[in-house]
Every structure is written in structure tokens, then in C-alpha cells.
Amino acid sequence: MSEPVVRFDGVWKKFRRGESHNSLRDLLPALTRRLFTSPPTGALQVQEFWAVKDVSFAVARGEAFGIIGPNGAGKSTTLKLLTKILRPTRGSRGITGRVGALIEVAAGFHGDLTGRENVFLQGSIMGMRRVEIARKLDDIIDFSGLHAFIDTPVKRYSSGMYVRLAFAVAAHLEPEVLIVDEVLAVGDAQFQNKCLGKMGEVSRDGRTVLFVSHNMGAVRRLCRQAVLLDGGRVAWAGDTGEAVNMYLGLSRSASNWKRSEPAPDVPAYLEAVNIESESGQITGDIGSTESFVINIVVRVTQTTPLMQVPLRITNQEGIPILTSSNCDRERKLLSLEPGCHHFRVHVPANFLPGGAYNLGVWTHVPRIVLYDGVETVMFRVEDTGSVANAVGDGRYGVVATELDWERIEGPGLKVTETEVPRPIAYR
């Protein structure tokens, strides 16, 4: 194996909570403590915590590598350590070659300069000559789609415009290592797909891509190898599919959500949301051939006319699969009286293909006010076999619900019970 171009060896990084010196009275004692106390490098003092704990990985040239994990896992800290924005407390890290990084929206841009001037500024920071930047300028502007605003000071850009220009610059100035954090989520869906395509192109050209994202579909599509961080440590490193499955497994306990914080001061709020199997067990694992129930408990503190309790199920790529509400049957908004309301939503068997799903539930008055909501209830459907699976994996759609099929016999159509059409191979 060739020498890795990205190296992260036994890195630790600690921070201090609430370290803010707004006055000389606060600053002097803090400086005194630092001057006269010298704790061991690995020791934690009061208010300190480890953001990254003994993290190691290596990335070869031309590889697209994913870094995934829940919020607070240490992903962004890892990228800032790699790009030398931060220094490690212990361990070593390094990157060989020119780096193009998109870690924070508008990072490295000068607000008073125009988009065009910032392109040349970023290129100069990356060590490129003016003639090289000029040669790439038209491609950068075309990719960003900011022709009409390229000579406008970037301080007047929206966050989406910032990301468009920043990614275009980072990807087109021929970096040997391209680092992209979750900031792409600021862009619209069309631009995100465009960026994924460009990162794939960069990788195919023999350059290296490091990609941090909560979009598991995008990570699967782009990266063959990934590292899963959890609590600042490496929970898994290797095949991306395994890393994604483990990441989704970290959230299974969230399938039984109960309010733990004080109730919000609103007319209707959520007390509990969970998934119940056919056998009546509260669980985060459902078989694909089982029906299941979504339990929703809403506490109403005052009469709420025109209120709705909607739910939405999305797959691991963030694509909405199902939306429904307590008003579906009546086709009109209801008035809920004060008290506890328990809704049971029945989902039929063979409705969802195997995979991980996210459930969101809200209380609101449509288009007027949102009272409360939870979007972190996760569950997994295990592929326990269905008619579609038995016949050569016939599930090409997102939802595999049972439909009523009518068989019509007549001239020109002959089908025997044993004849099975060859499945179409979509690419």
C-alpha cells in the first residue's frame, strides 16, 4: 500500500467549558492559574473535557473517506485538527499536498471583497499563481451559479451563496486533498447533488476527499471507507456500509422517546412517542413482514381549535416515505379538549422495506403556529422476507406496501404459476 496522504495518529484534544474572559477581573486569575500550575498533558482540570480521544485513521491517495457520527462526536474538531486550525493535545496528524477545505460557511472569505476578489484571495492562500487562478475562474463562476453576483461584496451574500462560492473555489483550484464538512446542507438539493458529483470526480482523478455528513445516503454514494466517531472515540473504521449500519444502531434507544425536560408553555405538547411491535413490545426493531403501531401521547393544557398532530417517516437518506395526521379520517382539523390524548397509528405489514427510518411528530396549527415536536425517534425494519424478496428482489421502490392485484385472463396474455419475469437491472 502506498504512503497515506492523510494521517491521524493517536490524537487527543481537550477543551475547557465556559472559558470566557469578559473583564480584567476574570482574565487575571485565569492567567495566574496557567502560569503557576502545570498539570500533565493528559490530565483533565475542572471544566475540561476530551473532544477527541485517541483517534487514529489513514487515508490513501485517490480515496473518498467518510467521517460520520452523532452531534458532539468530534467530527468537526477532527477536521479542524487536520487543517491545523487547532493543535492536538497529544498525538500527531498530517496531510501531504495542497488542501482545499470547506469547514465553516464563509471561512476564509473577506466580507468587503467581491466574490471574484475572494476567489483570487483563496487561490493565493493555497499557493497558486494568479495565472492559474484566472484559468479556473470561469469554471468556478459557472459551477457556483453566481454570475450576477460575482462582483458583489460577499458580506451581502446569503449563507447558500457563500457555500456555493466556497465549494466551487475549494473543488476547482486543484487541491490534492479536498475536505468538506456538513456545511453543504445549507445548499439546496440540486446544488448538493452537484457537489457530490464533483467530489466523485475529484476522487476519480486520483485526489483525496474527506467528507463529513449526516446524510447517510450521500456518504454511501461517495465513500468506500469511513470512520464512525462516538463520544470522541473511534467506534468503527472500515467499510462504509458497516459504519453506517453501526451509526444508525447507536440511535435505536431513541425509538422510545419520553419527555425528560420541563414541558413547554404551549396549549399542546408531546409527552411520549414510541414504536410497538405486533406482540405489544416497545422496540426499535421491526420485521418487514410485521405490522406495528406508532404510539403518540399528547398533553393538551387548553382547548386548541384547528389543531393537528402530524407524523412523518423518512428513510436513512432523508427522503420522506410517509406523512399522516390525526385528521386524515375526518378530513378536517379537530378541537382537542384539555387532558391526555393517546393516538395509536397502525402501520401494515410489508409496508416498509428493510432499512433504518426516522420518525418525526409535531403538534401545531397548520401554517400558523408550531407548538411542539420531536424528530429523533428512530427505528429499524429488518428484512424478514416477503413475496417481492422471494422473487429475485423485486423491491425497486422506496415503499414495499401490499397492493390488491387483479388477474385478468384473456387472449394475448398467458401466465403460469411458475413463470417469473426476470427482474430489470437498474443502474
BASE-66149 format. One line per 4 residues: their letters; for each residue z negated, y, x of C-alpha. Coordinates in nm, 4 decimals. Each point is the difference from the previous one (the first is absolute). Layout:
// BASE-66149
a> Z,Y,X; ...;
//
This chain:
// BASE-66149
msep> 0.0000,0.0000,0.0000; 0.0870,0.3498,0.1282; -0.2682,0.2553,0.0790; -0.1276,0.1589,-0.3256;
vvrf> 0.0882,0.3653,-0.0553; -0.3109,0.0605,-0.2139; -0.3330,-0.1245,0.1317; -0.3450,0.0226,-0.1637;
dgvw> -0.2682,-0.1831,0.2025; -0.3587,-0.0377,-0.1244; -0.0153,0.3540,-0.1383; -0.3187,0.1433,-0.1511;
kkfr> -0.0309,0.3489,-0.1507; -0.3107,0.1623,-0.1449; -0.0477,0.3193,-0.2002; -0.2967,0.2035,-0.1183;
rges> -0.0563,0.0581,-0.3719; -0.0444,0.3568,-0.1164; 0.0384,0.1582,0.3447; 0.0590,0.3613,-0.0964;
hnsl> -0.1368,0.3010,0.1919; 0.0432,0.3094,-0.2142; -0.2485,0.2151,0.1880; -0.1500,0.0501,0.3447;
rdll> -0.3304,-0.1361,-0.1385; 0.1732,-0.3362,-0.0683; 0.2101,-0.0048,0.3145; -0.2698,0.0582,0.2661;
palt> -0.2200,-0.3020,-0.0910; 0.3086,-0.2233,-0.0157; 0.1149,0.1111,0.3474; -0.3532,-0.0478,0.1374;
rrlf> -0.0142,-0.3555,-0.1319; 0.3344,-0.0799,0.1609; -0.1005,0.1490,0.3359; -0.3352,-0.1748,0.0329;
tspp> 0.0688,-0.3331,-0.1728; 0.2619,-0.2375,0.1320; -0.0010,-0.3174,-0.2116; 0.2052,-0.3027,0.1073;
tgal> 0.3667,0.0191,-0.0962; -0.0340,-0.2834,-0.2488; -0.3226,0.1210,-0.1630; -0.0027,0.1655,-0.3396;
qvqe> -0.2205,0.3027,-0.0551; -0.1201,0.1428,-0.3290; 0.2925,0.0869,-0.2320; 0.2534,-0.1808,0.2218;
fwav> 0.2229,-0.2852,-0.1141; 0.2806,-0.2167,0.1370; 0.3378,0.0831,-0.1556; 0.1807,-0.2566,0.2201;
kdvs> -0.1765,-0.3070,0.1408; 0.1552,-0.2085,0.2772; 0.3567,0.0190,-0.1345; 0.2776,-0.1625,0.2039;
fava> 0.3708,-0.0539,-0.0636; 0.3327,0.0323,0.1812; 0.3476,0.0862,-0.1264; 0.3216,-0.1041,0.1724;
rgea> 0.3114,0.2131,0.0409; 0.2192,0.0034,-0.3119; -0.2748,-0.1306,-0.2294; -0.1013,0.1570,-0.3322;
fgii> -0.3769,-0.0410,-0.0206; -0.2202,0.0680,-0.3031; -0.3604,0.1239,-0.0018; -0.1655,-0.0582,-0.3371;
gpng> -0.3465,0.0010,-0.1543; -0.2163,0.1723,-0.2610; -0.0977,0.3666,0.0183; -0.2429,0.0624,0.2852;
agks> 0.1117,-0.3092,0.1929; 0.0972,0.2018,0.3107; 0.3796,0.0096,-0.0359; 0.0549,0.3727,0.0488;
ttlk> -0.2602,0.0118,0.2766; 0.1916,-0.2753,0.1793; 0.3228,0.2010,-0.0153; -0.1744,0.3151,0.1232;
lltk> -0.1414,-0.1980,0.2911; 0.3461,-0.1343,0.0819; 0.1581,0.3449,-0.0048; -0.2864,0.1414,0.2133;
ilrp> -0.1203,0.2376,-0.2675; -0.3337,-0.1788,0.0442; -0.1569,-0.1665,0.3042; -0.1575,-0.3449,-0.0352;
trgs> -0.3729,-0.0428,0.0538; 0.0733,-0.3308,0.1744; 0.3118,-0.2003,0.0735; 0.3517,0.1078,0.0896;
rgit> 0.3262,0.0719,-0.1789; 0.3486,0.0981,0.1026; 0.3601,0.0502,-0.1095; 0.3027,-0.0312,0.2248;
grvg> 0.2825,0.2439,-0.0754; 0.0673,0.3033,-0.2155; -0.2045,0.0099,-0.3232; 0.0985,0.1423,-0.3376;
alie> -0.3059,0.0197,-0.2262; -0.0507,0.0952,-0.3634; -0.3757,-0.0261,-0.0549; -0.0967,0.3084,-0.2007;
vaag> 0.2069,0.2217,-0.2272; 0.1253,0.3017,0.1996; -0.1792,-0.1112,0.3187; 0.1643,0.1742,0.2966;
fhgd> 0.1946,0.2501,-0.2116; -0.0472,0.3738,0.0470; -0.0236,0.1610,-0.3433; 0.1643,0.3282,0.1001;
ltgr> 0.3071,-0.1720,0.1461; 0.2938,-0.1112,-0.2130; 0.0878,-0.3632,-0.0557; 0.2854,0.0313,0.2518;
envf> -0.2269,0.1565,0.2640; -0.2623,-0.2720,-0.0536; 0.2622,-0.2687,0.0637; 0.0640,0.1516,0.3450;
lqgs> -0.3742,0.0428,0.0587; -0.0720,-0.3671,-0.0779; 0.2899,-0.1148,0.2160; -0.1286,0.2046,0.2933;
imgm> -0.3485,-0.1493,-0.0428; 0.1607,-0.3455,0.0158; 0.1640,0.0955,0.3311; 0.3562,0.0416,-0.1267;
rrve> 0.2459,0.2589,0.1262; 0.1350,0.2639,-0.2374; 0.3516,-0.1456,0.0133; -0.1330,-0.3425,-0.1087;
iark> -0.1861,0.1517,-0.2943; 0.3042,0.2041,-0.1057; 0.2112,-0.3152,-0.0016; -0.2409,-0.1606,-0.2494;
lddi> -0.0674,0.3092,-0.2105; 0.2618,-0.0597,-0.2723; -0.1140,-0.3613,-0.0475; -0.3614,0.1135,-0.0327;
idfs> 0.0829,0.2637,-0.2599; 0.2224,-0.2410,-0.1969; -0.2704,-0.2668,-0.0058; -0.2705,0.2439,-0.1105;
glha> 0.2169,0.1475,-0.2758; -0.1373,0.3460,0.0783; 0.3297,0.1822,0.0634; -0.0966,0.2883,-0.2279;
fidt> -0.3438,0.0474,0.1596; 0.0539,-0.0847,0.3667; -0.0198,0.3707,0.0976; -0.3123,0.0623,-0.2107;
pvkr> -0.3433,0.0135,0.1720; -0.1643,-0.3391,-0.0499; -0.3231,0.1602,-0.1258; 0.1911,0.0433,-0.3266;
yssg> 0.0937,-0.3712,-0.0176; -0.1592,-0.2396,-0.2480; -0.1722,-0.3114,0.1365; 0.3060,-0.2049,-0.0950;
myvr> 0.2306,0.2344,0.1927; -0.2319,-0.0182,0.3019; 0.0189,-0.3804,-0.0002; 0.3786,-0.0011,-0.0404;
lafa> 0.0511,0.2193,0.3044; -0.2766,-0.1591,0.2083; 0.1312,-0.3544,-0.0516; 0.3592,0.1083,0.0651;
vaah> -0.1046,0.1558,0.3308; -0.2212,-0.2952,0.1041; 0.2673,-0.2598,-0.0784; 0.3147,0.1764,0.1283;
lepe> -0.1137,0.1315,0.3373; 0.0416,-0.3518,0.1440; -0.3648,-0.1007,0.0501; -0.0600,-0.3297,0.1739;
vliv> -0.3080,-0.0471,-0.2215; -0.0082,0.1365,-0.3571; -0.3461,0.0251,-0.1602; -0.0252,0.0685,-0.3734;
devl> -0.3217,0.0298,-0.2013; -0.0497,-0.0020,-0.3780; 0.1330,0.3585,-0.0263; 0.3319,-0.1371,-0.1304;
avgd> -0.1770,-0.0512,-0.3332; 0.0301,0.3778,-0.0487; 0.3779,-0.0340,-0.0297; 0.1828,-0.1151,-0.3121;
aqfq> 0.1135,-0.3623,-0.0493; 0.3590,0.0688,0.1086; -0.1116,0.1629,0.3256; -0.2508,-0.2799,0.0708;
nkcl> 0.2794,-0.2587,-0.0282; 0.2151,0.2154,0.2259; -0.2791,0.0103,0.2591; -0.0519,-0.3777,-0.0142;
gkmg> 0.3694,-0.0490,0.0606; -0.0109,0.2363,0.2975; -0.3046,-0.1768,0.1492; 0.1818,-0.3319,-0.0340;
evsr> 0.2986,0.1528,0.1781; -0.2247,0.1264,0.2810; -0.1459,-0.3497,0.0442; 0.3436,-0.1645,0.0015;
dgrt> 0.1055,0.2429,0.2745; -0.2651,-0.1534,0.2252; -0.2639,0.2660,-0.0467; -0.3556,-0.0609,-0.1215;
vlfv> -0.1513,0.1016,-0.3359; -0.3701,0.0169,-0.0944; -0.0449,0.0383,-0.3743; -0.3225,0.0653,-0.1935;
shnm> 0.0233,-0.0289,-0.3770; -0.1775,-0.1133,-0.3176; 0.3400,-0.0971,-0.1428; -0.0023,-0.3733,0.0677;
gavr> 0.3593,-0.0381,-0.1178; 0.1170,0.2499,0.2625; -0.2054,-0.1699,0.2731; 0.1418,-0.3428,-0.0900;
rlcr> 0.3527,0.1414,-0.0048; -0.0205,0.1732,0.3373; -0.2475,-0.1918,0.2185; -0.0091,-0.3595,0.1239;
qavl> -0.3378,0.0386,0.1730; -0.3057,0.1938,-0.1132; -0.3680,0.0546,0.0692; -0.2541,0.0189,-0.2838;
ldgg> -0.2969,0.2301,0.0649; -0.3194,-0.0179,-0.2048; -0.3113,0.1990,0.0803; 0.1489,0.1069,0.3331;
rvaw> 0.0571,-0.3590,0.1203; 0.3031,-0.2274,0.0138; -0.0167,-0.2369,-0.2982; 0.3412,-0.1553,0.0702;
agdt> 0.2867,0.0452,0.2443; 0.3304,-0.1826,-0.0280; 0.2504,-0.0749,-0.2749; 0.0372,0.2886,-0.2455;
geav> -0.0011,-0.2251,-0.3075; -0.3358,-0.1496,0.0991; -0.1391,0.3435,0.0820; 0.1037,0.1362,-0.3416;
nmyl> -0.1483,-0.3008,-0.1811; -0.3292,0.0442,0.1860; -0.0005,0.3738,-0.0745; 0.0466,-0.0642,-0.3699;
glsr> -0.2739,-0.2636,0.0164; -0.2457,0.2615,0.1289; 0.0144,0.1682,-0.3412; -0.0495,-0.3030,-0.2265;
sasn> -0.3650,0.0875,-0.0570; 0.1308,0.3166,-0.1674; 0.1225,-0.2138,-0.2927; -0.3458,0.0452,-0.1590;
wkrs> -0.0545,0.3754,-0.0115; -0.3210,0.1531,-0.1352; -0.0993,0.3625,0.0114; -0.2559,0.0527,0.2740;
epap> 0.0093,0.3774,0.0281; -0.1411,0.2382,-0.2628; 0.2085,0.0241,-0.3144; 0.2326,0.3008,-0.0163;
dvpa> -0.0744,0.2727,-0.2513; 0.2975,-0.0765,-0.2254; 0.0384,-0.1163,-0.3631; 0.1157,-0.3501,0.1044;
ylea> -0.0356,-0.1849,0.3304; 0.0436,-0.3520,0.1360; -0.3037,-0.2239,0.0511; 0.1680,-0.3235,0.1103;
vnie> 0.3412,-0.1594,0.0572; 0.0556,-0.3648,0.0966; 0.2356,-0.2964,-0.0156; -0.1023,-0.3103,-0.1997;
sesg> 0.1691,-0.3392,0.0379; 0.0859,-0.2462,-0.2790; -0.3327,-0.1760,0.0603; -0.1934,0.3240,-0.0496;
qitg> -0.0808,0.0548,0.3707; 0.0139,0.3482,0.1528; 0.2344,-0.0448,0.2964; 0.2627,0.1615,0.2189;
digs> 0.2149,-0.3149,0.0197; 0.2181,-0.1072,-0.2939; 0.2488,-0.2857,-0.0170; 0.3538,0.1013,-0.0968;
tesf> -0.0017,-0.2535,-0.2874; -0.3311,0.1314,-0.1377; -0.0568,0.2758,-0.2491; -0.2718,0.2512,0.0811;
vini> -0.1914,0.2896,-0.1533; -0.0539,0.3531,0.1265; -0.3433,0.1240,-0.1108; -0.0482,0.3763,-0.0300;
vvrv> -0.3336,0.1566,-0.0974; 0.0118,0.3668,-0.1022; -0.3040,0.2149,-0.0748; 0.0690,0.2810,-0.2491;
tqtt> -0.2562,0.2830,-0.0050; 0.1615,0.2157,-0.2673; 0.2754,-0.0446,-0.2571; 0.3323,0.0158,0.1792;
plmq> 0.2974,0.0462,-0.2325; 0.3447,-0.0876,0.1358; -0.1469,-0.1988,0.2892; 0.1767,-0.2877,0.1759;
vplr> -0.1105,-0.2785,0.2372; 0.3127,-0.0986,0.1957; 0.0350,-0.2613,0.2741; 0.2670,-0.0614,0.2610;
itnq> 0.0671,-0.3009,0.2229; 0.1954,0.0567,0.3222; 0.1118,-0.2544,0.2596; -0.0767,0.0133,0.3724;
egip> 0.3020,0.2250,0.0574; -0.1366,0.2568,-0.2439; 0.2611,-0.0767,-0.2689; -0.1394,0.0300,-0.3555;
ilts> 0.0230,-0.3377,-0.1767; -0.1774,0.0617,-0.3286; -0.1416,0.2935,-0.1927; -0.1942,-0.0287,-0.3235;
sncd> -0.2736,0.1782,-0.1959; -0.2504,-0.0443,-0.2805; 0.2391,0.1910,-0.2278; 0.2995,-0.2344,0.0320;
rerk> -0.0596,-0.1908,-0.3236; -0.0657,0.3017,-0.2241; 0.2688,0.2112,0.1681; -0.2293,0.3016,-0.0205;
llsl> -0.2891,0.1534,0.1904; -0.3464,-0.0954,-0.1217; -0.3315,0.1776,-0.0437; -0.2810,-0.1907,0.1743;
epgc> -0.3546,0.0544,-0.1230; -0.2952,0.0318,0.2420; -0.1214,-0.3320,0.1367; 0.1192,-0.2889,0.2155;
hhfr> 0.3533,-0.1296,-0.0586; 0.1097,-0.3342,0.1522; 0.3757,-0.0619,0.0178; 0.1433,-0.3467,0.0776;
vhvp> 0.3654,0.0014,0.1033; 0.1621,-0.3473,-0.0128; 0.2737,-0.0700,0.2586; 0.2049,-0.3160,-0.0726;
anfl> 0.0602,-0.2885,0.2404; 0.3131,0.0053,0.2182; 0.0121,0.3778,-0.0277; -0.0461,0.0998,0.3654;
pgga> 0.1546,-0.1725,0.3030; -0.2274,-0.0950,0.2876; -0.1181,0.2976,0.2020; -0.2597,0.2763,0.0255;
ynlg> -0.0403,0.2645,-0.2690; -0.1894,0.3222,-0.0569; -0.1441,0.1000,-0.3367; -0.0657,0.3597,-0.0990;
vwth> -0.1839,0.1104,-0.3155; -0.0620,0.3518,-0.1332; -0.1523,0.1925,-0.2900; 0.1925,0.3117,-0.0979;
vpri> 0.1660,0.2126,-0.2624; 0.3705,-0.0408,0.0855; 0.1579,0.3016,0.1708; -0.3172,0.2042,-0.0562;
vlyd> -0.3053,-0.1248,0.1911; -0.1001,-0.2957,0.2196; -0.3612,-0.1034,-0.0565; -0.0517,-0.2912,0.2380;
gvet> 0.1887,-0.2716,0.1857; -0.0125,-0.2839,0.2505; 0.3037,-0.1175,0.2011; -0.1578,-0.2511,0.2396;
vmfr> -0.0386,-0.3143,-0.2128; 0.1953,-0.2674,0.1883; 0.0813,-0.3606,-0.0828; 0.2295,-0.2739,0.1227;
vedt> 0.2238,-0.2409,-0.1893; 0.0334,-0.3365,0.1730; 0.3344,-0.1757,-0.0481; -0.1124,-0.3155,-0.1830;
gsva> 0.3499,-0.1037,-0.1064; 0.2162,0.0864,-0.2989; 0.3299,-0.1101,-0.1479; 0.1788,0.2717,0.1987;
navg> -0.1552,-0.1196,0.3265; 0.0804,-0.3643,-0.0707; 0.3682,0.0875,-0.0348; 0.0767,0.1317,0.3460;
dgry> -0.2146,0.3163,-0.0037; 0.1712,0.1837,-0.2825; -0.2303,0.3046,0.0112; 0.2092,0.2914,0.1192;
gvva> -0.1655,0.2611,-0.2188; -0.3398,0.1631,0.0252; -0.1432,-0.1405,-0.3241; 0.0395,-0.3715,-0.0786;
teld> -0.1012,0.0067,-0.3655; 0.0798,-0.2805,-0.2442; 0.2872,0.0932,-0.2313; 0.1279,-0.1752,-0.3113;
weri> 0.3393,-0.1528,0.0864; 0.2375,-0.1068,-0.2747; 0.2335,-0.2865,0.0828; 0.3355,0.0224,-0.1734;
egpg> 0.2292,-0.3068,-0.0064; 0.3690,0.0405,-0.0542; 0.3445,-0.0297,0.1552; 0.0375,0.1299,0.3515;
lkvt> -0.3644,-0.0506,0.0963; -0.1253,-0.3357,0.1239; -0.3413,-0.0303,0.1607; -0.1866,-0.3247,0.0566;
etev> -0.3752,-0.0213,0.0465; 0.0371,-0.0865,0.3713; 0.2514,0.2662,0.0949; -0.1582,0.2890,0.1884;
prpi> 0.2094,0.2950,0.1204; -0.0160,0.0774,0.3702; -0.2188,0.3088,0.0537; 0.1731,0.3146,0.1155;
ayr> -0.1014,0.1102,0.3514; -0.0617,0.3736,-0.0156; 0.0055,0.1937,0.3244;
//
